[in-house]
Amino acid sequence: MRILLQRVSQGSVAVDGEVVGAVALGYVLLVGVGEGDTEIQADKLAEKIVNLRIFPDEEGRFDRSLLDVGGGALVISQFTLYGDVRKGRRPSFIGAARPGVAEPLCDYFADRLRGLGVGVVTTGRFGAAMRVELVNEGPVTLMLDSSDLG
């Protein structure tokens, strides 16, 4: 799994003009599921994400986690994180999991965040054309890949 994490003061996702998910202080998480990914990868990433200390303390240092600040998460499926642009001019998405695998794993990941204590977890709509708006604070943007977590 690959997750692009953005620390935000607000974020939302809309489908056909209707907001289907929103978050205030917290993270917008673009989640890509790859071929062969399982709940094991989702568990590792969820655990890592809720405990990352990337919110500032009183002195402005990265010393607080999402749980420490009571932040929320907006989880949006993003198969294009598996886009391969090494050849040609059009990306290949052969490394992305099929929808029948990716959708339940994205849902599982969001549920796992809730289970780890994130109070507000909202999602986009899988497979829909979505409009994402966010205010990235810092800016802080991190790429996490489950293959890097061992």
C-alpha positions as a Markdown table, in Angstrom:
| # | Residue | x | y | z |
|---|---|---|---|---|
| 1 | Met | 0.0 | 0.0 | 0.0 |
| 2 | Arg | 1.1 | 3.5 | -0.6 |
| 3 | Ile | -0.3 | 6.5 | 1.2 |
| 4 | Leu | 0.3 | 10.2 | 0.5 |
| 5 | Leu | -0.3 | 11.9 | 3.8 |
| 6 | Gln | -1.0 | 15.7 | 4.0 |
| 7 | Arg | -1.3 | 17.5 | 7.3 |
| 8 | Val | -4.3 | 19.8 | 7.0 |
| 9 | Ser | -6.3 | 22.4 | 8.8 |
| 10 | Gln | -9.2 | 21.4 | 6.7 |
| 11 | Gly | -10.0 | 19.1 | 3.8 |
| 12 | Ser | -13.0 | 17.8 | 1.9 |
| 13 | Val | -14.0 | 15.6 | -1.0 |
| 14 | Ala | -17.1 | 16.0 | -3.2 |
| 15 | Val | -18.8 | 13.9 | -5.7 |
| 16 | Asp | -21.2 | 15.5 | -8.2 |
| 17 | Gly | -21.1 | 18.7 | -6.1 |
| 18 | Glu | -22.0 | 17.0 | -2.9 |
| 19 | Val | -19.5 | 16.8 | 0.0 |
| 20 | Val | -19.2 | 13.2 | 0.9 |
| 21 | Gly | -16.3 | 13.5 | 3.4 |
| 22 | Ala | -14.6 | 16.2 | 5.3 |
| 23 | Val | -12.1 | 16.8 | 8.1 |
| 24 | Ala | -10.9 | 19.8 | 10.1 |
| 25 | Leu | -7.5 | 19.5 | 11.8 |
| 26 | Gly | -5.8 | 16.2 | 10.8 |
| 27 | Tyr | -4.8 | 14.4 | 7.7 |
| 28 | Val | -6.0 | 13.9 | 4.1 |
| 29 | Leu | -4.8 | 10.4 | 3.2 |
| 30 | Leu | -4.6 | 9.4 | -0.4 |
| 31 | Val | -4.6 | 5.6 | -0.3 |
| 32 | Gly | -3.3 | 3.4 | -3.1 |
| 33 | Val | -3.7 | -0.4 | -2.8 |
| 34 | Gly | -1.3 | -2.5 | -4.8 |
| 35 | Glu | -1.5 | -6.1 | -6.1 |
| 36 | Gly | -0.9 | -8.4 | -3.2 |
| 37 | Asp | -1.6 | -6.0 | -0.4 |
| 38 | Thr | -3.5 | -7.3 | 2.6 |
| 39 | Glu | -4.9 | -6.3 | 5.9 |
| 40 | Ile | -1.4 | -6.7 | 7.3 |
| 41 | Gln | -0.1 | -3.8 | 5.3 |
| 42 | Ala | -3.1 | -1.7 | 6.2 |
| 43 | Asp | -2.6 | -2.4 | 9.9 |
| 44 | Lys | 1.1 | -1.4 | 9.8 |
| 45 | Leu | 0.3 | 1.8 | 8.0 |
| 46 | Ala | -2.6 | 2.7 | 10.2 |
| 47 | Glu | -0.4 | 2.2 | 13.3 |
| 48 | Lys | 2.4 | 4.3 | 11.9 |
| 49 | Ile | 0.1 | 7.1 | 10.8 |
| 50 | Val | -1.8 | 7.6 | 14.0 |
| 51 | Asn | 1.5 | 7.8 | 16.0 |
| 52 | Leu | 3.6 | 9.9 | 13.6 |
| 53 | Arg | 4.7 | 13.0 | 15.5 |
| 54 | Ile | 4.3 | 15.7 | 12.9 |
| 55 | Phe | 2.1 | 18.2 | 14.7 |
| 56 | Pro | 3.9 | 21.1 | 16.4 |
| 57 | Asp | 4.2 | 21.4 | 20.2 |
| 58 | Glu | 4.3 | 24.8 | 21.9 |
| 59 | Glu | 7.8 | 25.4 | 20.7 |
| 60 | Gly | 6.9 | 24.6 | 17.1 |
| 61 | Arg | 8.8 | 21.2 | 17.0 |
| 62 | Phe | 7.2 | 18.1 | 15.5 |
| 63 | Asp | 6.3 | 16.4 | 18.7 |
| 64 | Arg | 2.6 | 15.6 | 18.7 |
| 65 | Ser | 0.7 | 12.8 | 16.9 |
| 66 | Leu | -2.7 | 12.8 | 15.4 |
| 67 | Leu | -4.0 | 11.2 | 18.5 |
| 68 | Asp | -2.3 | 13.8 | 20.7 |
| 69 | Val | -4.0 | 16.7 | 18.9 |
| 70 | Gly | -7.4 | 14.9 | 18.6 |
| 71 | Gly | -7.2 | 15.2 | 14.8 |
| 72 | Gly | -9.3 | 13.5 | 12.2 |
| 73 | Ala | -8.6 | 11.7 | 8.9 |
| 74 | Leu | -10.1 | 11.9 | 5.4 |
| 75 | Val | -9.3 | 8.7 | 3.5 |
| 76 | Ile | -9.5 | 8.8 | -0.2 |
| 77 | Ser | -8.8 | 5.9 | -2.5 |
| 78 | Gln | -6.1 | 6.8 | -5.1 |
| 79 | Phe | -5.1 | 4.0 | -7.5 |
| 80 | Thr | -2.9 | 6.5 | -9.4 |
| 81 | Leu | -0.3 | 6.2 | -6.7 |
| 82 | Tyr | 0.6 | 3.1 | -8.5 |
| 83 | Gly | 1.1 | 4.8 | -11.8 |
| 84 | Asp | 4.2 | 3.7 | -13.6 |
| 85 | Val | 5.6 | 6.3 | -16.0 |
| 86 | Arg | 8.9 | 4.7 | -16.9 |
| 87 | Lys | 7.8 | 3.9 | -20.4 |
| 88 | Gly | 5.8 | 5.9 | -23.0 |
| 89 | Arg | 3.7 | 8.9 | -22.3 |
| 90 | Arg | 0.7 | 7.3 | -20.6 |
| 91 | Pro | 1.0 | 5.8 | -17.1 |
| 92 | Ser | 0.4 | 2.1 | -16.6 |
| 93 | Phe | -1.6 | 1.1 | -13.5 |
| 94 | Ile | -0.9 | -2.6 | -13.7 |
| 95 | Gly | 0.6 | -2.5 | -10.2 |
| 96 | Ala | -2.7 | -1.3 | -8.6 |
| 97 | Ala | -5.1 | -3.8 | -7.1 |
| 98 | Arg | -8.4 | -4.5 | -8.8 |
| 99 | Pro | -11.4 | -2.7 | -7.4 |
| 100 | Gly | -12.8 | -5.9 | -5.8 |
| 101 | Val | -9.6 | -6.0 | -3.6 |
| 102 | Ala | -8.8 | -2.3 | -3.3 |
| 103 | Glu | -12.2 | -1.1 | -2.1 |
| 104 | Pro | -12.6 | -3.4 | 0.9 |
| 105 | Leu | -9.0 | -2.8 | 1.9 |
| 106 | Cys | -9.5 | 1.0 | 1.8 |
| 107 | Asp | -12.6 | 0.5 | 4.0 |
| 108 | Tyr | -10.6 | -1.7 | 6.3 |
| 109 | Phe | -7.9 | 0.9 | 6.6 |
| 110 | Ala | -10.4 | 3.6 | 7.5 |
| 111 | Asp | -12.0 | 1.3 | 10.1 |
| 112 | Arg | -8.5 | 0.5 | 11.5 |
| 113 | Leu | -7.9 | 4.2 | 12.1 |
| 114 | Arg | -11.1 | 4.4 | 14.0 |
| 115 | Gly | -10.1 | 1.4 | 16.0 |
| 116 | Leu | -6.8 | 3.0 | 16.9 |
| 117 | Gly | -8.7 | 6.0 | 18.4 |
| 118 | Val | -9.1 | 8.5 | 15.6 |
| 119 | Gly | -12.4 | 10.2 | 16.5 |
| 120 | Val | -13.4 | 11.5 | 13.0 |
| 121 | Val | -12.6 | 9.3 | 10.0 |
| 122 | Thr | -14.5 | 10.1 | 6.8 |
| 123 | Thr | -13.9 | 8.8 | 3.2 |
| 124 | Gly | -14.4 | 9.6 | -0.4 |
| 125 | Arg | -16.5 | 7.4 | -2.7 |
| 126 | Phe | -14.6 | 4.6 | -4.2 |
| 127 | Gly | -14.4 | 4.6 | -8.0 |
| 128 | Ala | -16.1 | 8.0 | -8.3 |
| 129 | Ala | -14.8 | 11.2 | -9.9 |
| 130 | Met | -13.9 | 13.2 | -6.8 |
| 131 | Arg | -13.0 | 16.8 | -6.2 |
| 132 | Val | -10.6 | 17.1 | -3.3 |
| 133 | Glu | -10.0 | 20.4 | -1.6 |
| 134 | Leu | -7.5 | 20.9 | 1.3 |
| 135 | Val | -5.4 | 23.4 | 3.2 |
| 136 | Asn | -2.0 | 21.8 | 3.7 |
| 137 | Glu | -0.5 | 23.1 | 6.9 |
| 138 | Gly | 3.3 | 23.5 | 7.0 |
| 139 | Pro | 3.2 | 22.3 | 4.3 |
| 140 | Val | 3.7 | 18.8 | 5.6 |
| 141 | Thr | 3.4 | 16.0 | 3.0 |
| 142 | Leu | 4.8 | 12.5 | 3.4 |
| 143 | Met | 4.8 | 9.4 | 1.2 |
| 144 | Leu | 4.4 | 6.1 | 3.1 |
| 145 | Asp | 4.9 | 2.8 | 1.5 |
| 146 | Ser | 4.1 | -0.4 | 3.3 |
| 147 | Ser | 7.1 | -2.1 | 1.7 |
| 148 | Asp | 9.3 | 0.3 | 3.7 |
| 149 | Leu | 7.8 | -0.8 | 7.0 |
| 150 | Gly | 9.2 | -4.3 | 7.0 |
